[in-house]
């Protein structure tokens, strides 16, 4: 019974491991994890906890003189 109580206490107080794979992927794409993307941003991938990796859309640079 003491073993069960000990394991319960140890497992209860351990913090869950963070899966940073999706955040690292977003950083490599030069994006930011947000709840919603803005009008000038595109959804490139997903982050953890239902967040979206948003990246600012680059303009083409063609200007009319």
BELSULKA-V82506 format. One record per backbone hydrogen bond with DSSP energy under -0.5 kcal/mol. CO is the residue of the C=O (numbers start at 1). NH is the residue of the N-H. E is the energy in kcal/mol with one decimal. If there is no record, write none. Layout:
BEGIN
CO&NH&E, CO&NH&E
END
This chain:
BEGIN
1&5&-2.2, 2&6&-2.7, 3&7&-2.7, 4&8&-2.4, 5&9&-2.3, 6&10&-2.6, 7&11&-2.8, 8&12&-2.1, 9&13&-1.7, 10&14&-0.7, 18&20&-1.2, 20&24&-2.5, 21&25&-2.0, 22&26&-1.9, 23&27&-2.2, 24&28&-2.2, 25&29&-1.5, 26&31&-2.5, 27&30&-1.3, 32&34&-0.6, 32&54&-2.9, 34&52&-3.5, 38&41&-1.4, 40&57&-2.8, 42&44&-0.6, 42&55&-2.3, 45&53&-2.7, 48&51&-0.8, 51&47&-2.5, 52&34&-3.0, 52&54&-0.9, 53&44&-2.6, 53&45&-0.9, 54&32&-2.3, 55&42&-2.8, 61&63&-0.6, 63&65&-0.6
END
